[in-house]
């Protein structure tokens, strides 16, 4: 049976305004048809993708990369974890596996992840190739995803244009020293091969991007709204309460031209009195396709640094077609389930 209730704009406005902190564990369905955040009590950099009626949550557990599958977005933390790839004991992609992303591209599943050999300066992006249909079947290493200069790189994602061209967007260093993390884009000849030079489309230039050292732009994620294209990224140090989301809007022309990307002058999602360090998001629809939801991590408490949890909440759109994420909602606040969620 499908839930018939929908959050009214009044209720949504109340939720987005933030309510007092509710202590204790989150309990789904405390009120029938609702859930509470956090949906996962420890985690970071959540990547969730939808396909064929399922939500797929790609993450690392006990040193292995795996995929969880569920029809209920709010239960992705309890969905069975299916390992799909185990890193080798040593080598350039054996340690510090960060922010894996699962994508279905040109007829197959791929997982992009950052890894190193135990030394952070050797972090690079790698890609696994999987099945054509089932992303819970084993994956195999396809190779390193790198531009010709092959500098430090993390948080890679894929932009697929309506005309089917592929581009890789990631966070990296300009040179060989950790001065700042910038966002770069490069064309892909196929899901595993960068076919041209990288171009910088964002760097941490504003005050709200400069908390912590080094300065950071990372976690770029593609967000479409009709024909409107955005890159939502994370700014400032992820270990600070000031970690937040910034926005680049594509203004037309070539995605490889830096001037085609317009940075919003202020954060589009940031800390408030009930949440700190919200960032590194992914975006999905409700099961009925009528609502937009953001999946993100936040600090477990003020000043908790890399102790983070994972939360979800709905968002809307402004009259100019830009996303309106509102504010992080207080943990423990009952929220309506995504529209069309099946009762378990």
C-alpha positions as CSV (number, residue, x, y, z in Angstrom):
1,X,0.0,0.0,0.0
2,X,1.4,3.4,-0.9
3,X,1.3,6.3,1.5
4,X,-1.2,8.9,0.6
5,X,0.1,11.7,2.7
6,X,2.2,14.5,1.3
7,X,4.0,17.2,3.2
8,X,2.3,20.6,2.9
9,X,4.3,23.7,2.1
10,X,3.4,24.9,5.6
11,X,4.8,21.8,7.3
12,X,7.8,21.8,5.0
13,X,8.5,25.5,5.9
14,X,8.4,24.6,9.6
15,X,10.7,21.7,9.1
16,X,13.2,23.7,7.1
17,X,13.3,26.5,9.7
18,X,14.9,24.1,12.2
19,X,13.5,22.9,15.5
20,X,15.2,22.2,18.9
21,X,17.5,19.3,19.1
22,X,15.9,16.0,20.1
23,X,18.3,13.7,21.9
24,X,18.4,10.0,21.6
25,X,18.4,7.5,18.6
26,X,16.4,8.2,15.5
27,X,13.4,5.9,15.2
28,X,11.7,5.4,11.9
29,X,7.9,5.7,11.8
30,X,7.6,7.0,15.4
31,X,4.5,8.7,13.9
32,X,2.9,6.6,11.1
33,X,4.2,7.6,7.7
34,X,7.3,9.5,9.1
35,X,11.0,9.0,9.9
36,X,13.7,10.9,11.7
37,X,17.3,11.8,11.0
38,X,20.0,10.7,11.1
39,X,19.1,7.6,9.0
40,X,22.7,6.3,9.5
41,X,24.4,7.1,12.8
42,X,28.0,7.0,11.5
43,X,29.1,7.7,8.0
44,X,30.2,10.3,5.5
45,X,30.1,11.2,1.8
46,X,26.9,9.3,1.0
47,X,26.3,8.3,-2.6
48,X,22.8,7.1,-3.5
49,X,21.5,6.5,-7.0
50,X,18.1,5.4,-8.3
51,X,17.4,2.8,-11.0
52,X,14.4,0.6,-11.8
53,X,12.6,1.4,-8.5
54,X,15.5,0.9,-6.2
55,X,17.9,3.1,-4.3
56,X,21.5,1.9,-4.4
57,X,23.8,3.0,-1.7
58,X,27.5,2.6,-2.5
59,X,29.9,2.6,0.4
60,X,32.8,1.0,2.2
61,X,32.4,-1.5,5.0
62,X,35.2,-3.5,6.7
63,X,37.6,-2.5,4.0
64,X,35.5,-3.7,1.1
65,X,33.5,-1.8,-1.5
66,X,29.8,-2.8,-1.6
67,X,26.3,-1.8,-2.6
68,X,23.1,-1.8,-0.5
69,X,19.7,-1.9,-2.2
70,X,16.3,-0.8,-0.9
71,X,13.0,0.7,-2.1
72,X,12.8,2.9,1.0
73,X,15.4,5.7,1.0
74,X,15.1,6.1,4.8
75,X,16.1,2.5,5.4
76,X,19.3,2.4,3.3
77,X,21.4,2.2,6.4
78,X,19.8,-1.1,7.4
79,X,19.6,-2.6,3.9
80,X,21.9,-5.6,3.4
81,X,25.5,-4.7,2.4
82,X,26.7,-6.8,-0.6
83,X,30.5,-6.7,-1.1
84,X,31.4,-6.2,-4.8
85,X,35.2,-5.6,-4.7
86,X,38.0,-6.1,-2.2
87,X,41.2,-4.0,-2.6
88,X,44.6,-5.7,-2.7
89,X,46.8,-5.9,0.3
90,X,49.2,-3.3,-1.1
91,X,49.7,-1.0,-4.1
92,X,48.4,2.3,-5.4
93,X,44.7,1.6,-4.7
94,X,45.0,-0.5,-1.5
95,X,44.4,2.1,1.2
96,X,42.2,5.1,2.2
97,X,39.3,4.4,-0.1
98,X,37.1,7.5,-0.1
99,X,33.7,8.6,-1.5
100,X,32.8,5.8,-3.9
101,X,30.2,6.6,-6.5
102,X,28.1,4.1,-8.5
103,X,27.0,5.1,-12.0
104,X,25.2,3.3,-14.9
105,X,27.0,4.5,-18.1
106,X,26.8,3.3,-21.6
107,X,25.1,0.0,-20.7
108,X,27.2,-1.0,-17.6
109,X,27.7,-0.2,-13.9
110,X,30.8,1.6,-12.8
111,X,32.2,2.5,-9.4
112,X,34.5,5.5,-9.1
113,X,36.6,5.9,-5.9
114,X,39.7,7.6,-4.6
115,X,42.5,5.6,-3.0
116,X,46.2,5.6,-2.3
117,X,49.0,3.3,-1.1
118,X,48.9,4.7,2.4
119,X,50.4,8.1,1.6
120,X,47.8,10.9,1.1
121,X,49.9,12.7,-1.6
122,X,49.4,9.6,-3.8
123,X,45.6,9.7,-3.8
124,X,44.2,9.2,-7.3
125,X,40.9,8.3,-8.8
126,X,40.1,4.7,-10.0
127,X,37.2,3.0,-11.6
128,X,35.7,-0.5,-11.4
129,X,33.5,-2.1,-14.1
130,X,30.5,-4.2,-13.2
131,X,27.5,-5.9,-14.6
132,X,25.2,-4.5,-17.2
133,X,22.1,-5.0,-15.0
134,X,22.9,-5.9,-11.4
135,X,25.3,-3.6,-9.4
136,X,25.4,-6.1,-6.6
137,X,27.4,-8.5,-8.7
138,X,31.3,-8.5,-8.5
139,X,33.2,-5.6,-10.1
140,X,36.7,-5.6,-11.5
141,X,39.3,-2.9,-11.7
142,X,39.2,-1.1,-15.0
143,X,42.0,1.3,-14.2
144,X,43.1,4.8,-13.0
145,X,41.1,7.8,-14.2
146,X,43.6,10.6,-14.6
147,X,44.4,13.5,-16.9
148,X,47.9,13.7,-18.5
149,X,49.4,15.7,-15.6
150,X,48.2,13.1,-13.1
151,X,48.1,15.2,-10.0
152,X,46.4,14.4,-6.6
153,X,42.7,13.7,-7.1
154,X,39.6,12.7,-5.1
155,X,35.8,12.8,-5.2
156,X,35.4,12.1,-8.9
157,X,31.9,12.1,-10.5
158,X,30.6,11.9,-14.0
159,X,28.6,14.5,-16.0
160,X,26.5,12.9,-18.8
161,X,25.1,15.5,-21.2
162,X,21.8,15.1,-23.0
163,X,23.8,14.4,-26.2
164,X,25.5,11.6,-24.3
165,X,29.0,13.1,-24.0
166,X,30.7,12.2,-20.8
167,X,32.9,14.4,-18.6
168,X,34.8,13.7,-15.4
169,X,34.6,16.3,-12.6
170,X,36.8,16.0,-9.5
171,X,38.7,17.7,-6.7
172,X,42.5,18.0,-7.1
173,X,45.7,19.9,-6.5
174,X,47.0,22.4,-9.0
175,X,50.5,21.0,-8.7
176,X,52.3,18.5,-6.4
177,X,51.8,20.5,-3.1
178,X,48.7,20.6,-0.9
179,X,48.0,24.3,-1.2
180,X,44.3,24.1,-2.1
181,X,41.7,21.7,-3.6
182,X,40.1,22.9,-6.8
183,X,37.4,21.5,-9.0
184,X,38.4,20.3,-12.4
185,X,36.6,19.0,-15.5
186,X,37.9,16.9,-18.4
187,X,36.3,15.0,-21.3
188,X,35.9,11.2,-21.2
189,X,36.3,9.1,-24.3
190,X,34.6,6.3,-22.3
191,X,33.8,5.7,-18.6
192,X,37.4,5.0,-17.8
193,X,39.5,7.2,-20.0
194,X,40.1,11.0,-19.8
195,X,40.6,12.2,-23.3
196,X,41.8,15.8,-22.9
197,X,43.4,18.3,-20.6
198,X,41.7,19.2,-17.3
199,X,40.2,22.7,-16.9
200,X,39.7,24.3,-13.5
201,X,36.1,25.4,-13.0
202,X,36.2,26.4,-9.3
203,X,38.7,27.3,-6.6
204,X,38.2,28.3,-2.9
205,X,38.2,32.1,-3.4
206,X,35.4,33.3,-1.1
207,X,35.5,33.6,2.7
208,X,32.9,30.8,3.2
209,X,35.2,28.5,1.2
210,X,38.3,29.3,3.3
211,X,37.7,27.8,6.7
212,X,40.5,25.4,7.5
213,X,43.9,24.9,5.9
214,X,44.3,24.0,3.1
215,X,41.3,25.8,1.4
216,X,38.9,23.3,0.0
217,X,36.5,22.7,-2.9
218,X,35.6,19.0,-3.1
219,X,32.7,16.6,-3.5
220,X,31.3,17.9,-6.8
221,X,27.9,16.4,-7.7
222,X,25.8,17.0,-10.8
223,X,22.2,18.1,-10.4
224,X,19.8,18.6,-13.3
225,X,16.5,20.4,-13.2
226,X,14.9,20.1,-16.6
227,X,17.6,21.6,-18.9
228,X,19.2,23.5,-16.1
229,X,22.6,22.1,-15.0
230,X,24.3,22.6,-11.6
231,X,27.4,21.3,-9.9
232,X,26.8,21.3,-6.1
233,X,30.1,21.0,-4.3
234,X,31.5,21.1,-0.7
235,X,33.5,24.0,0.5
236,X,35.9,24.7,3.5
237,X,37.6,22.0,5.6
238,X,35.4,18.9,6.1
239,X,36.7,18.7,9.7
240,X,35.2,22.1,10.5
241,X,31.7,23.1,11.5
242,X,31.8,25.5,8.5
243,X,31.8,22.7,5.9
244,X,28.9,23.7,3.5
245,X,27.6,23.3,0.0
246,X,28.3,25.7,-2.8
247,X,26.8,25.9,-6.3
248,X,28.0,26.3,-9.8
249,X,25.4,27.0,-12.5
250,X,26.1,26.2,-16.1
251,X,25.3,29.3,-18.2
252,X,25.6,27.7,-21.6
253,X,28.3,27.3,-24.2
254,X,30.9,24.6,-23.5
255,X,31.2,22.9,-20.1
256,X,34.9,22.9,-20.7
257,X,35.0,26.7,-20.6
258,X,35.5,28.1,-17.0
259,X,33.4,31.2,-17.8
260,X,30.4,29.0,-18.5
261,X,30.2,28.1,-14.8
262,X,28.8,30.8,-12.5
263,X,29.4,30.5,-8.8
264,X,26.6,31.4,-6.4
265,X,27.9,34.2,-4.1
266,X,27.0,32.4,-0.8
267,X,26.6,28.9,0.4
268,X,23.4,27.1,-0.6
269,X,23.3,24.8,2.4
270,X,25.2,25.4,5.6
271,X,25.3,25.1,9.4
272,X,22.6,26.5,11.6
273,X,21.8,26.2,15.3
274,X,20.9,22.5,15.1
275,X,23.3,21.1,12.5
276,X,27.0,21.6,11.7
277,X,29.2,20.9,8.8
278,X,26.5,19.7,6.3
279,X,28.1,18.6,3.0
280,X,29.1,16.1,0.4
281,X,25.5,15.4,-0.9
282,X,23.8,13.3,-3.5
283,X,20.4,13.8,-5.0
284,X,17.5,11.5,-5.7
285,X,13.7,11.6,-6.4
286,X,11.0,10.2,-4.2
287,X,9.6,6.8,-5.3
288,X,6.8,8.5,-7.2
289,X,9.2,10.9,-8.9
290,X,7.4,14.0,-7.6
291,X,9.8,15.1,-4.8
292,X,13.5,16.0,-4.8
293,X,15.6,14.8,-1.8
294,X,19.1,15.6,-0.7
295,X,21.3,12.9,1.0
296,X,24.1,14.5,3.0
297,X,26.4,14.1,6.0
298,X,26.7,16.4,9.0
299,X,28.8,16.6,12.1
300,X,27.3,14.5,15.0
301,X,27.7,17.5,17.3
302,X,29.3,20.9,17.3
303,X,33.1,20.5,16.8
304,X,32.9,16.7,16.2
305,X,35.1,17.0,13.2
306,X,35.1,13.8,11.1
307,X,32.6,12.1,13.4
308,X,29.6,12.4,11.1
309,X,26.2,10.9,10.4
310,X,24.0,10.7,7.3
311,X,20.7,12.5,6.8
312,X,18.0,13.0,4.1
313,X,15.4,15.7,3.6
314,X,13.3,17.1,0.8
315,X,14.2,20.3,-1.1
316,X,12.4,22.6,-3.6
317,X,13.2,25.0,-6.4
318,X,13.3,28.8,-6.7
319,X,11.5,30.7,-9.4
320,X,14.7,31.0,-11.4
321,X,15.0,27.2,-11.4
322,X,17.9,27.1,-8.9
323,X,17.6,24.5,-6.1
324,X,16.3,25.7,-2.7
325,X,17.8,23.4,-0.1
326,X,16.5,25.4,2.9
327,X,18.3,24.6,6.1
328,X,19.4,21.4,7.8
329,X,16.6,20.0,9.8
330,X,17.1,19.1,13.5
331,X,17.8,15.4,14.2
332,X,14.8,13.7,15.8
333,X,12.3,15.8,14.0
334,X,9.6,13.6,12.4
335,X,9.5,14.1,8.6
336,X,7.0,12.6,6.1
337,X,8.4,9.6,4.2
338,X,9.4,10.3,0.6
339,X,6.1,10.3,-1.5
340,X,5.2,6.9,-2.8
341,X,7.3,5.0,-0.2
342,X,5.8,1.5,0.3
343,X,5.0,0.6,3.9
344,X,7.1,-2.2,5.2
